[in-house]
Amino acid sequence: MLELLLTYPIPRRDTKKLSKDLINHFGSFAAVLDQPRKRLLEIKGIGPETTTFLLAIRASMVRYFEQHAEHADTISTPEDIAKFVKLHIGANPRECLLLLCLNDANKHVHHMIVIEGTVDRAPFYPREIMKSALDHNATKIIMVHNHPSGEPTPSENDHRITAQLENIAAEFSIKLLDHLV
């Protein structure tokens, strides 16, 4: 598939070796598409046009899956959430917090990255989270954040933040359904 895609930004050239090099270097087709521009440009044979094309392919995939989730009837399981957020923050090299705003029927009404930090931490601002929830008339919220290290175990700080936000949200009659890593 990567070989075929590369024929568009690199016409009239055999792209088999380049696609194999990319997959060998990054580990998989998905990992190639998850790379930031800077990392792709480090590969011999990949120029700015090819990088832009690969980033556009990934952005198109994100929008495709995002629209499926936006038009879904409800979000009711952690798997539903995982499908939705993996493309948004899964490959982000910085820790960030994505907020999903839902209505009473668990229908997705809005989402956004409310906090973006460094490679190993993100600041916690309850005000930013609640502002977004209130602006979109959410009655339920779900927080999801990534650990760029790949370690999915919540930290003590993650547990503390969850409890704190649950109390704050309750003051506004908003239910915190979950906080996933």
Z-matrix of the N, CA and C atoms (Angstrom, degrees):
N
C 1 1.453
C 2 1.530 1 110.27
N 3 1.328 2 116.91 1 -43.54
C 4 1.460 3 120.23 2 -179.72
C 5 1.529 4 110.47 3 -63.75
N 6 1.311 5 115.85 4 -40.07
C 7 1.462 6 119.62 5 177.99
C 8 1.530 7 110.36 6 -58.76
N 9 1.311 8 116.97 7 -45.12
C 10 1.456 9 121.47 8 178.80
C 11 1.530 10 111.07 9 -63.14
N 12 1.323 11 117.23 10 -45.45
C 13 1.464 12 120.47 11 179.34
C 14 1.525 13 111.71 12 -60.26
N 15 1.310 14 116.61 13 -40.40
C 16 1.466 15 120.19 14 -177.79
C 17 1.529 16 113.31 15 -66.93
N 18 1.317 17 117.49 16 -18.10
C 19 1.467 18 118.91 17 178.33
C 20 1.527 19 112.01 18 -69.19
N 21 1.322 20 118.51 19 -17.47
C 22 1.467 21 120.22 20 179.14
C 23 1.526 22 111.99 21 -77.50
N 24 1.326 23 119.87 22 -51.15
C 25 1.470 24 117.06 23 177.58
C 26 1.539 25 112.98 24 -80.41
N 27 1.348 26 116.95 25 -14.58
C 28 1.469 27 120.65 26 -179.84
C 29 1.539 28 107.70 27 -125.40
N 30 1.325 29 117.42 28 74.30
C 31 1.467 30 119.74 29 -176.65
C 32 1.538 31 112.25 30 -72.84
N 33 1.314 32 114.95 31 155.26
C 34 1.462 33 123.27 32 174.85
C 35 1.526 34 113.50 33 57.81
N 36 1.347 35 115.29 34 34.05
C 37 1.466 36 119.85 35 177.34
C 38 1.519 37 107.81 36 -144.12
N 39 1.323 38 116.58 37 142.13
C 40 1.461 39 120.62 38 176.79
C 41 1.528 40 108.40 39 -69.85
N 42 1.330 41 116.39 40 122.62
C 43 1.462 42 120.77 41 -177.04
C 44 1.532 43 112.68 42 -106.65
N 45 1.319 44 116.58 43 7.66
C 46 1.464 45 119.86 44 -177.94
C 47 1.533 46 111.95 45 -61.56
N 48 1.326 47 117.48 46 -49.65
C 49 1.467 48 120.55 47 -178.75
C 50 1.531 49 110.50 48 -63.44
N 51 1.318 50 117.30 49 -43.19
C 52 1.459 51 120.84 50 -179.34
C 53 1.532 52 111.02 51 -62.81
N 54 1.320 53 117.05 52 -42.09
C 55 1.470 54 119.22 53 179.29
C 56 1.526 55 110.79 54 -66.06
N 57 1.322 56 117.54 55 -39.11
C 58 1.471 57 120.51 56 176.26
C 59 1.528 58 110.95 57 -65.10
N 60 1.330 59 116.50 58 -41.58
C 61 1.470 60 120.37 59 178.00
C 62 1.529 61 110.69 60 -60.07
N 63 1.317 62 116.31 61 -44.33
C 64 1.471 63 120.47 62 179.83
C 65 1.527 64 111.46 63 -61.73
N 66 1.327 65 116.17 64 -47.12
C 67 1.469 66 120.28 65 -178.69
C 68 1.527 67 110.42 66 -66.37
N 69 1.321 68 117.45 67 -41.36
C 70 1.467 69 119.90 68 177.73
C 71 1.520 70 111.45 69 -63.90
N 72 1.322 71 116.58 70 -40.08
C 73 1.467 72 120.72 71 -177.68
C 74 1.528 73 111.79 72 -69.67
N 75 1.343 74 117.21 73 -44.59
C 76 1.468 75 120.57 74 -175.01
C 77 1.530 76 113.82 75 -97.77
N 78 1.334 77 117.90 76 -16.03
C 79 1.458 78 120.06 77 172.71
C 80 1.512 79 116.56 78 106.83
N 81 1.333 80 118.28 79 -24.75
C 82 1.467 81 119.84 80 -179.86
C 83 1.524 82 109.24 81 -168.90
N 84 1.316 83 115.12 82 167.04
C 85 1.469 84 121.73 83 175.42
C 86 1.521 85 109.92 84 -58.21
N 87 1.335 86 116.40 85 -48.03
C 88 1.467 87 120.95 86 -179.69
C 89 1.520 88 110.91 87 -61.13
N 90 1.322 89 117.20 88 -41.41
C 91 1.463 90 120.68 89 -179.30
C 92 1.528 91 111.39 90 -63.97
N 93 1.320 92 117.00 91 -34.41
C 94 1.471 93 120.05 92 176.54
C 95 1.527 94 109.00 93 -61.46
N 96 1.316 95 116.99 94 -46.62
C 97 1.467 96 120.89 95 -178.50
C 98 1.528 97 112.41 96 -71.00
N 99 1.313 98 117.62 97 -18.90
C 100 1.465 99 121.26 98 179.03
C 101 1.528 100 113.33 99 -84.00
N 102 1.309 101 117.70 100 -7.72
C 103 1.462 102 120.44 101 -174.55
C 104 1.524 103 111.99 102 -75.90
N 105 1.329 104 116.44 103 143.42
C 106 1.466 105 119.31 104 173.09
C 107 1.528 106 110.12 105 -73.72
N 108 1.298 107 115.92 106 162.18
C 109 1.472 108 122.86 107 -178.56
C 110 1.529 109 111.83 108 -49.02
N 111 1.310 110 116.82 109 -47.26
C 112 1.466 111 121.93 110 -175.73
C 113 1.526 112 111.78 111 -57.70
N 114 1.323 113 117.16 112 -43.76
C 115 1.477 114 120.52 113 -178.54
C 116 1.526 115 111.12 114 -69.52
N 117 1.338 116 117.10 115 -37.84
C 118 1.468 117 119.60 116 178.83
C 119 1.525 118 110.64 117 -65.01
N 120 1.318 119 116.54 118 -39.17
C 121 1.461 120 120.19 119 -178.39
C 122 1.529 121 112.65 120 -67.89
N 123 1.316 122 117.83 121 -14.57
C 124 1.467 123 121.35 122 177.75
C 125 1.529 124 112.06 123 -73.60
N 126 1.331 125 116.79 124 -16.24
C 127 1.466 126 121.46 125 -176.60
C 128 1.523 127 110.37 126 -86.86
N 129 1.331 128 116.46 127 127.38
C 130 1.467 129 121.52 128 179.26
C 131 1.530 130 108.97 129 -61.07
N 132 1.324 131 115.49 130 129.22
C 133 1.462 132 121.30 131 -179.88
C 134 1.520 133 113.29 132 100.19
N 135 1.333 134 116.72 133 -8.04
C 136 1.466 135 121.09 134 178.56
C 137 1.524 136 108.11 135 -106.48
N 138 1.320 137 115.36 136 117.40
C 139 1.458 138 120.64 137 178.86
C 140 1.518 139 111.19 138 -109.46
N 141 1.312 140 116.86 139 -174.92
C 142 1.471 141 121.20 140 -177.90
C 143 1.534 142 113.78 141 -59.45
N 144 1.334 143 117.40 142 -39.53
C 145 1.470 144 119.76 143 -178.92
C 146 1.525 145 111.19 144 -66.54
N 147 1.319 146 116.40 145 -43.25
C 148 1.461 147 120.72 146 179.66
C 149 1.528 148 110.45 147 -65.60
N 150 1.312 149 116.01 148 -40.82
C 151 1.460 150 120.46 149 178.07
C 152 1.521 151 110.55 150 -61.60
N 153 1.318 152 116.79 151 -46.64
C 154 1.469 153 120.78 152 178.52
C 155 1.522 154 110.27 153 -60.36
N 156 1.314 155 117.11 154 -41.27
C 157 1.465 156 120.98 155 179.54
C 158 1.535 157 110.61 156 -62.24
N 159 1.339 158 117.87 157 -46.90
C 160 1.466 159 120.43 158 -179.86
C 161 1.523 160 111.74 159 -64.48
N 162 1.331 161 116.94 160 -38.71
C 163 1.466 162 119.98 161 177.21
C 164 1.528 163 110.87 162 -66.52
N 165 1.327 164 117.08 163 -35.04
C 166 1.468 165 120.70 164 177.36
C 167 1.530 166 111.03 165 -68.20
N 168 1.316 167 117.06 166 -37.29
C 169 1.472 168 120.49 167 176.54
C 170 1.523 169 109.15 168 -60.98
N 171 1.321 170 116.78 169 -47.54
C 172 1.468 171 120.28 170 -179.65
C 173 1.528 172 110.97 171 -63.40
N 174 1.326 173 117.14 172 -44.10
C 175 1.467 174 120.63 173 179.31
C 176 1.532 175 110.83 174 -61.55
N 177 1.315 176 116.80 175 -37.00
C 178 1.471 177 120.49 176 176.98
C 179 1.525 178 110.84 177 -64.88
N 180 1.324 179 116.10 178 -41.17
C 181 1.464 180 119.71 179 178.16
C 182 1.526 181 110.87 180 -63.33
N 183 1.324 182 116.49 181 -42.40
C 184 1.460 183 120.51 182 179.08
C 185 1.521 184 109.45 183 -59.22
N 186 1.316 185 116.59 184 -48.60
C 187 1.467 186 120.07 185 -178.40
C 188 1.526 187 111.06 186 -63.56
N 189 1.315 188 117.75 187 -38.66
C 190 1.461 189 121.92 188 178.85
C 191 1.530 190 110.61 189 -59.48
N 192 1.335 191 116.85 190 -51.79
C 193 1.459 192 120.52 191 -178.93
C 194 1.528 193 111.89 192 -70.14
N 195 1.314 194 115.50 193 -32.87
C 196 1.455 195 120.32 194 177.75
C 197 1.531 196 110.38 195 -61.75
N 198 1.318 197 117.44 196 -43.96
C 199 1.462 198 120.29 197 179.98
C 200 1.517 199 111.29 198 -66.43
N 201 1.309 200 117.79 199 -35.74
C 202 1.465 201 119.47 200 175.52
C 203 1.526 202 110.26 201 -60.86
N 204 1.309 203 116.31 202 -44.78
C 205 1.465 204 120.08 203 -179.55
C 206 1.524 205 111.06 204 -68.02
N 207 1.333 206 117.20 205 -39.03
C 208 1.460 207 120.34 206 -179.50
C 209 1.525 208 111.84 207 -64.58
N 210 1.316 209 115.98 208 -30.54
C 211 1.457 210 119.45 209 -178.33
C 212 1.530 211 113.24 210 -97.64
N 213 1.317 212 116.09 211 3.45
C 214 1.462 213 120.08 212 176.50
C 215 1.524 214 108.61 213 -68.31
N 216 1.316 215 115.80 214 152.52
C 217 1.461 216 119.82 215 -179.20
C 218 1.517 217 111.56 216 -65.55
N 219 1.321 218 116.87 217 -48.66
C 220 1.461 219 119.74 218 -178.29
C 221 1.521 220 110.17 219 -148.03
N 222 1.310 221 114.20 220 164.03
C 223 1.465 222 121.44 221 168.94
C 224 1.516 223 104.70 222 -111.57
N 225 1.324 224 116.49 223 113.13
C 226 1.457 225 118.31 224 -173.37
C 227 1.525 226 114.92 225 -127.46
N 228 1.315 227 117.78 226 -9.67
C 229 1.461 228 119.01 227 -179.12
C 230 1.529 229 110.20 228 -134.13
N 231 1.329 230 117.15 229 158.72
C 232 1.464 231 119.56 230 174.41
C 233 1.537 232 112.36 231 -58.68
N 234 1.317 233 116.91 232 -30.19
C 235 1.462 234 120.64 233 178.57
C 236 1.531 235 111.02 234 -65.74
N 237 1.352 236 116.70 235 -38.73
C 238 1.467 237 120.20 236 176.24
C 239 1.521 238 110.40 237 -59.54
N 240 1.313 239 115.03 238 -42.36
C 241 1.470 240 120.69 239 -179.21
C 242 1.528 241 109.67 240 -68.13
N 243 1.318 242 116.36 241 -45.00
C 244 1.471 243 120.51 242 -177.80
C 245 1.522 244 110.98 243 -58.33
N 246 1.312 245 117.49 244 -43.34
C 247 1.466 246 120.60 245 178.49
C 248 1.524 247 110.70 246 -59.25
N 249 1.303 248 115.20 247 -40.78
C 250 1.462 249 120.38 248 -176.03
C 251 1.525 250 112.47 249 -71.13
N 252 1.320 251 117.44 250 -44.68
C 253 1.463 252 119.81 251 -171.23
C 254 1.519 253 115.11 252 -91.00
N 255 1.313 254 117.45 253 -17.35
C 256 1.463 255 118.98 254 -176.72
C 257 1.523 256 111.80 255 -56.52
N 258 1.311 257 116.84 256 -41.93
C 259 1.457 258 118.94 257 179.89
C 260 1.522 259 112.77 258 -73.38
N 261 1.316 260 117.36 259 -25.85
C 262 1.462 261 120.26 260 -178.13
C 263 1.522 262 113.04 261 -77.98
N 264 1.318 263 116.86 262 -44.95
C 265 1.467 264 118.39 263 -174.87
C 266 1.513 265 114.20 264 -127.11
N 267 1.320 266 118.20 265 -3.11
C 268 1.458 267 120.62 266 -175.58
C 269 1.509 268 114.17 267 -59.95
N 270 1.325 269 117.98 268 -39.39
C 271 1.459 270 121.05 269 -177.31
C 272 1.522 271 112.55 270 -99.21
N 273 1.306 272 117.59 271 5.00
C 274 1.466 273 120.22 272 -177.81
C 275 1.529 274 109.47 273 -67.61
N 276 1.324 275 118.23 274 127.02
C 277 1.468 276 120.34 275 -178.94
C 278 1.529 277 112.93 276 -76.39
N 279 1.319 278 117.02 277 -5.04
C 280 1.461 279 122.01 278 177.25
C 281 1.515 280 109.42 279 -113.19
N 282 1.326 281 115.42 280 149.17
C 283 1.457 282 119.13 281 175.57
C 284 1.528 283 108.06 282 -71.22
N 285 1.319 284 115.41 283 131.97
C 286 1.457 285 119.08 284 178.88
C 287 1.522 286 109.51 285 -145.92
N 288 1.322 287 114.69 286 160.91
C 289 1.452 288 121.05 287 -178.21
C 290 1.518 289 109.21 288 -118.77
N 291 1.316 290 115.61 289 122.63
C 292 1.458 291 122.74 290 177.71
C 293 1.516 292 108.01 291 -102.01
N 294 1.305 293 116.18 292 133.95
C 295 1.455 294 121.68 293 178.71
C 296 1.518 295 109.40 294 -109.58
N 297 1.322 296 116.44 295 128.89
C 298 1.464 297 122.30 296 173.26
C 299 1.517 298 107.40 297 -106.69
N 300 1.303 299 116.09 298 125.72
C 301 1.461 300 121.73 299 178.44
C 302 1.534 301 108.21 300 -104.40
N 303 1.320 302 115.54 301 130.50
C 304 1.461 303 121.64 302 -178.06
C 305 1.521 304 110.06 303 -124.79
N 306 1.342 305 115.26 304 159.48
C 307 1.458 306 119.16 305 172.86
C 308 1.529 307 109.18 306 -96.69
N 309 1.329 308 117.01 307 -172.32
C 310 1.473 309 120.81 308 -177.33
C 311 1.525 310 113.43 309 -60.21
N 312 1.333 311 116.93 310 -27.38
C 313 1.463 312 120.87 311 -179.32
C 314 1.538 313 111.85 312 -90.83
N 315 1.326 314 116.95 313 13.35
C 316 1.470 315 123.24 314 -176.95
C 317 1.527 316 112.75 315 63.64
N 318 1.309 317 117.08 316 23.25
C 319 1.469 318 121.26 317 176.83
C 320 1.519 319 108.83 318 -83.85
N 321 1.299 320 115.19 319 132.78
C 322 1.456 321 121.84 320 179.03
C 323 1.530 322 109.34 321 -63.86
N 324 1.346 323 116.96 322 125.13
C 325 1.458 324 120.37 323 177.61
C 326 1.528 325 112.36 324 -114.74
N 327 1.324 326 117.14 325 -21.34
C 328 1.466 327 119.92 326 179.94
C 329 1.529 328 108.88 327 -169.66
N 330 1.305 329 114.93 328 155.42
C 331 1.468 330 120.82 329 171.44
C 332 1.516 331 108.89 330 -150.19
N 333 1.299 332 115.24 331 152.07
C 334 1.460 333 119.80 332 175.15
C 335 1.523 334 110.11 333 -167.01
N 336 1.339 335 114.98 334 154.33
C 337 1.459 336 119.88 335 170.84
C 338 1.519 337 105.21 336 -80.37
N 339 1.319 338 116.17 337 114.75
C 340 1.464 339 119.90 338 -176.68
C 341 1.526 340 112.75 339 -94.69
N 342 1.321 341 116.11 340 -20.31
C 343 1.465 342 119.86 341 -178.30
C 344 1.523 343 108.16 342 -144.42
N 345 1.335 344 116.14 343 134.12
C 346 1.461 345 120.59 344 173.31
C 347 1.519 346 107.32 345 -131.80
N 348 1.313 347 115.72 346 132.20
C 349 1.456 348 120.06 347 -175.48
C 350 1.508 349 113.31 348 -118.65
N 351 1.334 350 114.41 349 -135.81
C 352 1.460 351 121.63 350 -178.35
C 353 1.526 352 108.40 351 -107.21
N 354 1.327 353 116.17 352 -165.84
C 355 1.468 354 120.50 353 -177.77
C 356 1.522 355 113.18 354 -67.75
N 357 1.331 356 117.82 355 -19.75
C 358 1.460 357 118.20 356 -176.59
C 359 1.526 358 115.07 357 -134.63
N 360 1.314 359 118.33 358 6.45
C 361 1.468 360 119.30 359 176.66
C 362 1.517 361 110.56 360 -164.77
N 363 1.306 362 114.16 361 157.20
C 364 1.461 363 121.26 362 176.14
C 365 1.526 364 107.47 363 -136.01
N 366 1.320 365 117.16 364 138.94
C 367 1.468 366 118.88 365 178.37
C 368 1.525 367 109.83 366 -67.83
N 369 1.302 368 115.97 367 152.58
C 370 1.462 369 121.28 368 -178.38
C 371 1.519 370 109.01 369 -111.13
N 372 1.318 371 116.10 370 117.04
C 373 1.457 372 121.81 371 179.79
C 374 1.530 373 109.43 372 -123.58
N 375 1.327 374 118.03 373 93.02
C 376 1.467 375 120.48 374 -179.43
C 377 1.532 376 112.27 375 -55.16
N 378 1.314 377 116.96 376 -33.54
C 379 1.463 378 120.99 377 -179.17
C 380 1.534 379 111.26 378 -58.82
N 381 1.343 380 117.19 379 -43.79
C 382 1.465 381 121.02 380 -179.55
C 383 1.526 382 111.50 381 -65.13
N 384 1.314 383 115.87 382 -38.68
C 385 1.463 384 120.71 383 179.50
C 386 1.522 385 110.11 384 -66.57
N 387 1.311 386 116.20 385 -48.01
C 388 1.465 387 119.89 386 -177.86
C 389 1.530 388 111.33 387 -68.71
N 390 1.308 389 118.03 388 -35.39
C 391 1.459 390 120.89 389 178.41
C 392 1.520 391 109.95 390 -59.28
N 393 1.317 392 116.75 391 -47.22
C 394 1.464 393 120.77 392 -179.83
C 395 1.528 394 111.08 393 -63.79
N 396 1.328 395 117.24 394 -43.25
C 397 1.469 396 120.83 395 179.61
C 398 1.525 397 110.78 396 -62.47
N 399 1.323 398 116.94 397 -43.94
C 400 1.466 399 120.89 398 -179.23
C 401 1.524 400 111.60 399 -69.65
N 402 1.314 401 117.27 400 -39.12
C 403 1.472 402 120.90 401 179.00
C 404 1.526 403 112.31 402 -60.58
N 405 1.323 404 116.49 403 -27.03
C 406 1.468 405 120.46 404 -176.40
C 407 1.530 406 113.08 405 -110.22
N 408 1.327 407 115.52 406 16.45
C 409 1.468 408 121.82 407 176.27
C 410 1.524 409 113.02 408 54.12
N 411 1.306 410 115.99 409 37.32
C 412 1.462 411 119.98 410 178.61
C 413 1.525 412 110.05 411 -73.15
N 414 1.309 413 115.74 412 141.18
C 415 1.463 414 120.39 413 172.85
C 416 1.516 415 110.13 414 -107.35
N 417 1.349 416 115.40 415 -11.84
C 418 1.459 417 121.72 416 177.68
C 419 1.522 418 107.68 417 -142.11
N 420 1.318 419 115.29 418 147.96
C 421 1.465 420 119.89 419 176.82
C 422 1.528 421 109.95 420 -136.15
N 423 1.317 422 113.45 421 154.59
C 424 1.464 423 121.54 422 173.93
C 425 1.519 424 106.24 423 -132.16
N 426 1.321 425 116.30 424 129.56
C 427 1.458 426 121.12 425 175.42
C 428 1.527 427 108.07 426 -102.29
N 429 1.310 428 115.29 427 139.03
C 430 1.459 429 120.75 428 175.34
C 431 1.511 430 106.66 429 -136.66
N 432 1.329 431 115.95 430 129.89
C 433 1.461 432 117.54 431 173.51
C 434 1.516 433 110.22 432 -134.66
N 435 1.309 434 114.24 433 155.98
C 436 1.459 435 120.67 434 -178.07
C 437 1.521 436 110.24 435 -99.87
N 438 1.296 437 114.42 436 156.85
C 439 1.464 438 122.67 437 168.07
C 440 1.526 439 104.62 438 -116.99
N 441 1.340 440 118.33 439 102.42
C 442 1.465 441 119.80 440 -177.68
C 443 1.516 442 114.04 441 -55.06
N 444 1.324 443 117.56 442 -21.52
C 445 1.468 444 120.80 443 177.94
C 446 1.526 445 111.36 444 -67.54
N 447 1.342 446 116.59 445 -18.84
C 448 1.461 447 120.64 446 -177.31
C 449 1.519 448 112.94 447 92.52
N 450 1.305 449 118.27 448 -6.00
C 451 1.475 450 122.73 449 179.65
C 452 1.530 451 108.73 450 -80.62
N 453 1.336 452 117.57 451 113.02
C 454 1.467 453 119.97 452 -175.53
C 455 1.532 454 115.54 453 -84.86
N 456 1.311 455 117.32 454 -2.73
C 457 1.462 456 119.87 455 -177.03
C 458 1.532 457 110.22 456 -72.55
N 459 1.344 458 117.72 457 125.92
C 460 1.469 459 119.79 458 177.99
C 461 1.530 460 110.99 459 -65.26
N 462 1.316 461 115.84 460 141.78
C 463 1.459 462 120.94 461 178.10
C 464 1.530 463 109.49 462 -83.61
N 465 1.329 464 115.97 463 170.56
C 466 1.465 465 120.21 464 174.93
C 467 1.523 466 109.84 465 -59.95
N 468 1.318 467 115.92 466 -38.95
C 469 1.454 468 120.84 467 178.18
C 470 1.535 469 111.11 468 -63.23
N 471 1.333 470 117.35 469 -38.66
C 472 1.471 471 120.96 470 176.95
C 473 1.530 472 110.37 471 -59.83
N 474 1.322 473 117.17 472 -42.91
C 475 1.466 474 121.33 473 179.15
C 476 1.537 475 111.00 474 -65.40
N 477 1.325 476 116.03 475 -41.32
C 478 1.468 477 120.76 476 179.66
C 479 1.528 478 110.73 477 -63.92
N 480 1.318 479 116.81 478 -45.48
C 481 1.463 480 122.14 479 179.26
C 482 1.520 481 111.03 480 -61.10
N 483 1.323 482 116.28 481 -42.07
C 484 1.464 483 120.64 482 179.60
C 485 1.528 484 110.68 483 -60.13
N 486 1.315 485 116.58 484 -47.87
C 487 1.462 486 120.66 485 -179.82
C 488 1.528 487 110.70 486 -63.33
N 489 1.307 488 116.73 487 -42.32
C 490 1.461 489 120.85 488 -179.98
C 491 1.528 490 111.03 489 -62.70
N 492 1.330 491 117.32 490 -46.59
C 493 1.456 492 119.79 491 -178.58
C 494 1.528 493 111.88 492 -69.17
N 495 1.316 494 116.49 493 -34.23
C 496 1.461 495 119.75 494 177.45
C 497 1.532 496 110.09 495 -59.04
N 498 1.326 497 117.18 496 -43.22
C 499 1.465 498 121.67 497 178.46
C 500 1.523 499 112.17 498 -66.84
N 501 1.323 500 116.67 499 -43.22
C 502 1.462 501 120.30 500 179.98
C 503 1.527 502 110.28 501 -64.89
N 504 1.329 503 117.27 502 -45.70
C 505 1.468 504 121.09 503 -178.96
C 506 1.525 505 111.03 504 -61.28
N 507 1.320 506 116.78 505 -39.34
C 508 1.467 507 120.88 506 -179.56
C 509 1.521 508 111.13 507 -59.80
N 510 1.324 509 117.96 508 -32.31
C 511 1.467 510 121.62 509 177.71
C 512 1.531 511 111.66 510 -62.02
N 513 1.327 512 117.00 511 -23.42
C 514 1.461 513 122.26 512 179.37
C 515 1.530 514 111.77 513 -106.16
N 516 1.325 515 116.59 514 15.18
C 517 1.473 516 123.06 515 -177.75
C 518 1.530 517 111.69 516 58.24
N 519 1.332 518 115.49 517 36.52
C 520 1.462 519 122.20 518 175.41
C 521 1.521 520 107.18 519 -113.87
N 522 1.319 521 115.50 520 132.39
C 523 1.472 522 120.04 521 -178.31
C 524 1.534 523 109.31 522 -99.38
N 525 1.332 524 114.70 523 126.35
C 526 1.457 525 120.39 524 172.08
C 527 1.527 526 107.17 525 -82.66
N 528 1.342 527 116.20 526 108.41
C 529 1.462 528 119.80 527 -176.86
C 530 1.523 529 112.81 528 -76.58
N 531 1.333 530 116.78 529 -37.33
C 532 1.454 531 119.51 530 -177.00
C 533 1.517 532 110.28 531 -167.23
N 534 1.306 533 114.25 532 160.77
C 535 1.457 534 122.83 533 171.86
C 536 1.515 535 105.64 534 -134.32
N 537 1.301 536 116.22 535 107.64
C 538 1.462 537 121.77 536 -174.96
C 539 1.517 538 110.98 537 -106.50
N 540 1.334 539 115.44 538 147.90
C 541 1.458 540 121.43 539 174.05
C 542 1.512 541 106.81 540 -109.96
